Amino acid sequence: MSGICDGRVVIVTGAGRGIGREHALAFARAGAKVVVNDLGVSLQGEGGSQTPADEVVKEIQELGGEAVSNGSDVADFAQAGELVKTAIDAFGGLDVVVNNAGFVRDRMFVSTSEDEWDAIVRVHLKGHYAVASNACAYWRQRSKDGQAVDARIINTSSGAGLQGSIGQSAYSAAKGGIAALTLVQAAELGRYGITSNAIAPSARTRMTEEVFAEMMARPDEGFDAMHPGNVSPLVVWLGSPESRDVTGRIFEVAGGSISLADGWRTGPELDKGARWEPDEVGAAVHELLSKAEPPQKVYGT
Ligand SMILES: NC(=O)c1ccc[n+]([C@@H]2O[C@H](COP(=O)([O-])OP(=O)(O)OC[C@H]3O[C@@H](n4cnc5c(N)ncnc54)[C@H](O)[C@@H]3O)[C@@H](O)[C@H]2O)c1
């Protein structure tokens, strides 16, 4: 159990199942000490159990690695603080936060209830904020105390957040928010020795079982392209000291493919040099649209 993350202390949220579980195992194989966080909720975010996190800890220990389990709700600020404290108490510090926990409550926008909206925005967007905020307070203090900080935040966005996804308005809004949060964290936190990047993964988990049903069996490819473990090598590298000069980037990752999301940029422009009249705007907008690349497809359209 040694590799590019030797001795690094890593928190992976939502690591009891799916993609997060693969991250935790991959970090352990690369030499990291891992805090396996999971609330053990259903796909819709209901219930709770410590068993999934405990089982991943056991798996890591059986491989000869070091891990501890934590059952914090990532979107509860005080519990997110407990999660950071668990890493420091168990392993003497913290180097990497992988924000991965979350759930879905898919519904067309017009049918999305206030409770569904709040639950999804809370777990993804506030969950990313709460854990990173507590970790950054710790890292900033160390930096102010003159200690070396070489820290990483790795966020989990989604194709839904980058391009939109039918039936997932709250989820897409939260995941788009996570992409923007990543840009701001990268711009603000470099001075403390912290980088922030995000991934938009695609893999077969309980979250996507139905969506990827057709793509599941692809014997000709020679490997299981939708296996969630395919997402983790990039995340482990982003968590390693080798990624120090990479920050503020969003990577799409699936199977054997890694791509860089080339996000919102200022496109074609018309500058009149004065305030527009409302009846002039239509022609200007159509001219801009004629010069612009068409947007990428919204998932599910
Ligand atoms: N699977 C994909 O193709 C895909 C695509 C895009 C984005 N994602 C994102 O990747 C991440 C992992 O998804 P997955 O597919 O592995 O799903 P999953 O349901 O298999 O795993 C998510 C885990 O997060 C845990 N969790 C949920 N709420 C929590 C909370 N408040 N605190 C702590 N743990 C909590 C769950 O118990 C679960 O074990 C999610 O953020 C998801 O939105 C997945």
PDBQT file of the ligand as one rigid body, heavy atoms in Angstrom, charges set to zero:
ROOT
HETATM    1  N1  LIG A 401     -22.712   7.880 -10.927  1.00  0.00    +0.000 N 
HETATM    2  C1  LIG A 401     -22.574   8.819 -11.846  1.00  0.00    +0.000 C 
HETATM    3  O1  LIG A 401     -22.500   8.559 -13.062  1.00  0.00    +0.000 OA
HETATM    4  C2  LIG A 401     -22.486  10.253 -11.425  1.00  0.00    +0.000 A 
HETATM    5  C3  LIG A 401     -22.536  11.237 -12.430  1.00  0.00    +0.000 A 
HETATM    6  C4  LIG A 401     -22.363  12.562 -12.076  1.00  0.00    +0.000 A 
HETATM    7  C5  LIG A 401     -22.162  12.895 -10.744  1.00  0.00    +0.000 A 
HETATM    8  N2  LIG A 401     -22.153  11.926  -9.784  1.00  0.00    +0.000 N 
HETATM    9  C6  LIG A 401     -21.925  12.336  -8.398  1.00  0.00    +0.000 C 
HETATM   10  O2  LIG A 401     -20.950  11.498  -7.813  1.00  0.00    +0.000 OA
HETATM   11  C7  LIG A 401     -21.185  11.417  -6.416  1.00  0.00    +0.000 C 
HETATM   12  C8  LIG A 401     -21.259   9.967  -5.978  1.00  0.00    +0.000 C 
HETATM   13  O3  LIG A 401     -22.417   9.367  -6.560  1.00  0.00    +0.000 OA
HETATM   14  P1  LIG A 401     -22.627   7.791  -6.736  1.00  0.00    +0.000 P 
HETATM   15  O4  LIG A 401     -23.100   7.591  -8.101  1.00  0.00    +0.000 OA
HETATM   16  O5  LIG A 401     -21.445   7.068  -6.255  1.00  0.00    +0.000 OA
HETATM   17  O6  LIG A 401     -23.891   7.584  -5.758  1.00  0.00    +0.000 OA
HETATM   18  P2  LIG A 401     -24.153   6.570  -4.537  1.00  0.00    +0.000 P 
HETATM   19  O7  LIG A 401     -25.558   6.760  -4.149  1.00  0.00    +0.000 OA
HETATM   20  O8  LIG A 401     -23.682   5.214  -4.896  1.00  0.00    +0.000 OA
HETATM   21  O9  LIG A 401     -23.185   7.120  -3.364  1.00  0.00    +0.000 OA
HETATM   22  C9  LIG A 401     -23.409   8.318  -2.683  1.00  0.00    +0.000 C 
HETATM   23  C10 LIG A 401     -23.119   8.100  -1.214  1.00  0.00    +0.000 C 
HETATM   24  O10 LIG A 401     -23.279   9.355  -0.518  1.00  0.00    +0.000 OA
HETATM   25  C11 LIG A 401     -23.850   9.093   0.752  1.00  0.00    +0.000 C 
HETATM   26  N3  LIG A 401     -24.503  10.291   1.281  1.00  0.00    +0.000 N 
HETATM   27  C12 LIG A 401     -25.643  10.882   0.816  1.00  0.00    +0.000 A 
HETATM   28  N4  LIG A 401     -25.950  11.948   1.557  1.00  0.00    +0.000 NA
HETATM   29  C13 LIG A 401     -24.971  12.074   2.493  1.00  0.00    +0.000 A 
HETATM   30  C14 LIG A 401     -24.726  13.024   3.531  1.00  0.00    +0.000 A 
HETATM   31  N5  LIG A 401     -25.574  14.030   3.757  1.00  0.00    +0.000 N 
HETATM   32  N6  LIG A 401     -23.612  12.865   4.286  1.00  0.00    +0.000 NA
HETATM   33  C15 LIG A 401     -22.762  11.823   4.078  1.00  0.00    +0.000 A 
HETATM   34  N7  LIG A 401     -22.964  10.893   3.108  1.00  0.00    +0.000 NA
HETATM   35  C16 LIG A 401     -24.055  11.022   2.330  1.00  0.00    +0.000 A 
HETATM   36  C17 LIG A 401     -24.818   7.949   0.499  1.00  0.00    +0.000 C 
HETATM   37  O11 LIG A 401     -25.124   7.234   1.693  1.00  0.00    +0.000 OA
HETATM   38  C18 LIG A 401     -24.067   7.107  -0.538  1.00  0.00    +0.000 C 
HETATM   39  O12 LIG A 401     -23.341   6.048   0.059  1.00  0.00    +0.000 OA
HETATM   40  C19 LIG A 401     -22.464  12.207  -6.140  1.00  0.00    +0.000 C 
HETATM   41  O13 LIG A 401     -22.118  13.541  -5.756  1.00  0.00    +0.000 OA
HETATM   42  C20 LIG A 401     -23.134  12.226  -7.499  1.00  0.00    +0.000 C 
HETATM   43  O14 LIG A 401     -24.021  13.315  -7.637  1.00  0.00    +0.000 OA
HETATM   44  C21 LIG A 401     -22.316  10.612 -10.096  1.00  0.00    +0.000 A 
ENDROOT
TORSDOF 0
